[in-house]
Each structure stands twice: as structure tokens, then as C-alpha cells.
């Protein structure tokens, strides 16, 4: 299996990539990097300009390997899985793969439980368009909620849970004010529930929640809710050092959150 990191993970959130390799090593599963890849390209931008260009670039990426491809980015997953379906190629999101194929093994590989109250955010492209995402409910997905439970965390429902964060689809790039308004709607709903963290499965959503909170705070708002990609959280639960996961490089990292990640709950303490 080849790992396609895409632009955001490879250039900004390399801790997600390191976490994935750590998880697969613990699960004793082979995974290798996909070399010489380009942008997937992004479904919300490139495809709106040229269907043909979008298709051909995605096809080139897929043709770099005969193996199945796995990704940890919702946008990359949408583009590569949609184009891959026309080529008879399987492309999987790491979250779907872990839930469908490896959840029992994950339970056996947990080194410490991490008892957090979390707000999960799926991101638009993980379960939409539903015609290409038959593995998950297009209305109320539960995969991520169940995966956080495996590591000892509690998924807390909140207002606007399945609403866009404002980061994708070219919104943040073309209309920052709109992106911030959408983000603040999400954050208000999350803050009401007194959670420890936001758990995402897409690096662009991570960027929107993390950097977006910093921007809102610079405008006089008061948000300090750390955001983490699920694979980073899982890798830590499996024994990975926090520094290796890259979380300490995020913008919002309250000390009490970092302490909970470091300590967790060993099985002897339960």
C-alpha cells in the first residue's frame, strides 16, 4: 500500500505523516511513500476550472503505483477515489481503513488510554458526495466517534457538528471573512460543550481550526481549543512521543491538554 500525503501534510503537518507510519508499524502492516506525486489536485478548486485538467493530474498520481493508495486528507481522498473508480483502482481514507479493517488490532495495540472529551469534525469531503462514499452515512457518520472511543476518549455532540468548517472548497483562499464566520459558528457550538480538543481527519480542517483560532484571537476573540488529527492522537495512544507527532508545532496547545496527552491512563491505573 502506498501513502499519498498531499500538499498540506507533506509541507505543513508532517507529524500526521510520521504518525501514520508509526501506526502501521505497530499494526505490522506494510506502507510505503508514493514518490514524485503532485497536488491531487484539489476537488473544490481545480475541478471548478477544468474537469479535464483535474482528471488528468489525478490519473497521473494514481499511475505512479500499481499498489492501492491510502491518504489522510479528505480533499485528496475525494479526488483520487473518484478518478480511481473510473480506472478500477482502490483509494482509501486512512480513517475508513482503520475502522473497517483494523479496529480490533488497534484495541490490542493501545499502550495508554487518553481520557479526553472531544468534538469530532468529519469535514465535508469525507462523506460527500455520497454517491462515491458508500462506506459511511451521508447524514450522520459515526466512524470517527467510534474510533475516538477505542482510545478512551468521549465524542461529544455539539451544534453544527456536520457543518463545513470554512477551510475547504476555496472558501478560505477566496473569502477569508466568510471562512472566519463559518469557523466561529463551529467554535461557539464546540465551546458550549466544554471539550478538551477538536479531532479532525483532514489537514485543511486542522489548519482552519488551529490557525483560524489564532486569527480570531488576534481580532479580540477568546478561543483556546486545541485541534489534532486522529492519527496523531492514535499514535500517541500507541506509545509515540508527543514531539514526534508534531502536535507541539500547532498554534493552540494549552498546557493542560498537553499534560493529558503525556500522562493518559495506563491499563494498570484503570
C-alpha positions in Angstrom: 0.0 0.0 0.0 1.3 3.5 -0.9 0.7 6.6 1.2 -0.3 9.8 -0.6 0.2 12.7 1.8 -0.9 15.5 -0.5 0.3 19.1 -0.2 -0.8 20.1 3.4 0.6 17.1 5.2 3.8 16.9 3.3 4.6 20.6 3.7 2.9 21.8 6.8 1.8 18.9 9.0 4.5 16.3 8.7 3.6 14.9 12.1 0.5 13.4 10.6 2.7 11.5 8.1 5.0 10.3 10.8 2.1 9.2 12.9 0.7 7.1 10.1 4.0 5.3 9.6 4.2 4.7 13.3 0.6 3.3 13.5 1.2 1.0 10.5 4.4 -0.3 12.1 2.6 -1.1 15.3 -0.1 -2.8 13.3 2.6 -4.7 11.4 1.2 -3.6 8.1 3.4 -2.5 5.1 3.1 1.0 3.9 5.4 3.0 1.6 5.6 6.6 0.4 4.3 7.5 -3.0 7.2 9.3 -4.7 7.0 12.0 -7.4 3.4 12.9 -6.7 1.9 16.3 -7.3 -1.2 18.1 -5.8 -4.1 15.6 -6.1 -5.5 18.2 -7.4 -8.0 19.9 -5.1 -11.6 19.0 -5.9 -13.0 22.3 -4.9 -10.7 24.5 -6.9 -9.0 22.7 -9.9 -12.2 20.8 -10.9 -14.2 24.0 -10.9 -11.8 25.4 -13.5 -11.2 22.4 -15.7 -12.6 18.9 -15.3 -10.1 17.5 -17.8 -7.1 19.1 -16.1 -8.4 17.8 -12.7 -8.9 14.3 -14.1 -5.5 14.0 -15.9 -3.5 15.2 -12.9 -5.2 12.8 -10.6 -4.8 10.0 -13.1 -1.0 10.7 -13.3 -0.8 10.5 -9.5 -2.6 7.2 -9.5 -0.4 5.8 -12.2 2.7 6.3 -10.1 2.0 3.0 -8.4 0.2 -0.3 -9.1 -0.5 -0.7 -5.3 -3.6 0.5 -3.5 -3.3 4.1 -2.3 -4.2 5.4 1.1 -4.5 9.1 2.2 -5.2 11.1 5.3 -6.7 14.2 3.6 -10.4 14.5 2.7 -9.8 16.5 -0.5 -7.1 14.1 -1.8 -9.4 11.2 -0.9 -12.3 12.7 -2.9 -10.3 13.4 -6.0 -8.3 10.2 -6.1 -11.1 7.9 -5.2 -13.5 9.4 -7.8 -10.9 9.3 -10.6 -9.7 5.9 -9.3 -13.2 4.4 -9.6 -13.0 5.0 -13.4 -9.7 3.2 -13.5 -10.6 0.2 -11.3 -8.2 1.5 -8.6 -8.9 1.4 -4.9 -8.2 4.6 -2.9 -8.9 4.6 0.8 -9.0 7.2 3.5 -6.9 6.1 6.5 -9.8 6.6 8.9 -12.1 4.3 6.9 -9.3 1.8 6.6 -8.5 1.8 10.3 -12.2 1.5 11.2 -13.1 -1.2 8.7 -10.0 -3.4 8.7 -8.1 -2.7 11.8 -10.3 -1.7 14.8 -9.8 -5.0 16.6 -6.0 -4.8 16.2 -6.0 -1.2 17.3 -7.7 -2.1 20.6 -4.9 -4.6 21.3 -2.1 -2.1 20.4 -3.2 0.7 22.7 -0.4 1.5 25.2 -2.4 4.1 27.2 -5.9 5.4 27.1 -6.3 9.1 26.6 -9.5 10.2 28.5 -10.5 13.4 26.6 -13.8 15.0 25.9 -13.6 15.7 22.2 -15.6 17.3 19.4 -15.1 15.3 16.3 -15.2 17.1 12.9 -15.5 14.9 9.8 -15.1 17.5 7.1 -17.2 17.8 4.0 -15.3 15.7 1.6 -15.1 12.6 3.8 -18.8 11.7 3.4 -19.8 13.9 0.4 -20.7 13.4 -2.4 -22.5 10.4 -1.1 -22.6 8.7 -4.4 -18.8 8.0 -4.1 -18.8 7.4 -0.3 -20.9 4.2 0.2 -18.9 3.1 3.3 -20.3 5.9 5.5 -23.6 7.5 6.3 -24.0 10.8 4.4 -26.3 12.2 7.1 -24.8 11.2 10.5 -21.5 9.3 10.2 -20.3 7.5 13.3 -16.9 6.1 12.2 -14.8 8.8 13.9 -16.9 8.9 17.0 -16.3 5.1 17.5 -12.6 5.4 16.8 -12.0 8.0 19.5 -13.9 5.8 21.9 -11.3 3.0 21.2 -8.5 5.1 22.7 -10.5 6.1 25.8 -11.9 9.4 24.7 -15.5 10.6 24.6 -17.1 12.1 21.5 -19.4 14.9 22.5 -22.2 16.0 20.2 -22.4 19.8 19.5 -24.3 22.3 17.4 -23.2 22.5 13.8 -21.3 19.2 14.1 -21.7 18.3 10.4 -21.3 21.8 9.0 -18.3 22.9 6.9 -15.5 24.5 9.0 -14.9 27.1 6.2 -11.5 25.9 5.3 -12.1 24.0 2.1 -13.7 24.5 -1.3 -11.6 27.6 -1.9 -13.6 29.5 0.8 -10.6 30.4 3.0 -8.5 31.2 0.0 -11.1 33.4 -1.7 -13.2 34.9 1.1 -11.4 34.9 4.5 -14.2 36.7 6.2 -16.7 34.1 5.3 -14.3 31.4 6.3 -13.9 33.0 9.7 -17.7 33.4 10.2 -18.2 29.7 9.5 -15.4 28.7 11.8 -16.7 30.9 14.6 -20.2 29.2 14.3 -18.5 25.9 14.7 -16.3 27.0 17.6 -19.3 28.5 19.5 -21.1 25.2 19.3 -18.0 23.3 20.4 -17.1 25.7 23.3 -20.6 25.2 24.8 -19.8 21.6 25.4 -16.6 22.2 27.4 -14.4 19.8 25.4 -10.6 19.2 25.7 -10.0 19.1 22.0 -11.3 19.0 18.4 -10.4 15.9 16.5 -10.3 16.1 12.7 -9.3 13.8 9.9 -8.2 16.3 7.3 -5.1 18.6 7.4 -7.0 21.5 5.8 -9.7 21.3 8.5 -6.8 21.1 11.1 -5.3 24.3 9.6 -8.7 26.1 9.7 -9.4 25.3 13.3 -5.8 25.8 14.5 -4.6 28.8 12.6 -8.1 30.2 12.3 -8.5 30.3 16.1 -5.2 32.2 16.4 -6.6 34.7 13.8 -9.8 35.1 15.7 -8.0 35.7 18.9 -5.9 38.4 17.3 -9.3 40.1 16.5 -10.2 40.0 20.2 -12.0 36.7 20.4 -11.3 34.1 23.1 -10.8 30.6 21.8 -8.2 28.1 23.0 -9.4 24.7 21.8 -6.6 22.5 20.6 -7.1 20.6 17.3 -5.5 17.3 16.5 -5.7 14.8 13.6 -7.0 11.5 14.7 -3.9 9.6 13.6 -1.7 11.8 15.8 -4.0 11.0 18.7 -3.9 7.3 18.0 -0.1 7.2 17.5 0.3 8.8 21.0 -2.1 6.3 22.5 0.0 3.6 20.9 3.2 4.9 22.5 4.6 7.6 20.2 6.3 10.6 21.8 4.4 13.8 21.6 7.3 15.6 19.9 7.3 13.0 17.1 3.6 13.5 16.5 4.2 17.2 15.7 1.4 18.5 17.9 3.7 20.8 19.8 4.1 22.7 16.5 0.4 23.5 16.3 -0.7 27.1 17.2 -3.2 26.2 20.0 -1.6 23.9 22.6 -2.8 24.6 26.1 -0.6 23.1 28.8 -3.5 21.1 30.4 -4.2 19.5 27.1 -0.5 18.5 26.5 -0.4 17.1 30.1 -3.4 14.9 29.4 -1.7 13.6 26.2 1.6 12.9 28.0 0.1 11.1 31.0 -3.0 9.4 29.7 -4.2 6.4 31.7 -2.1 3.2 31.6 -4.1 0.0 31.9 -2.6 -0.6 35.4 -4.3 2.6 36.6 -7.7 1.6 35.4 
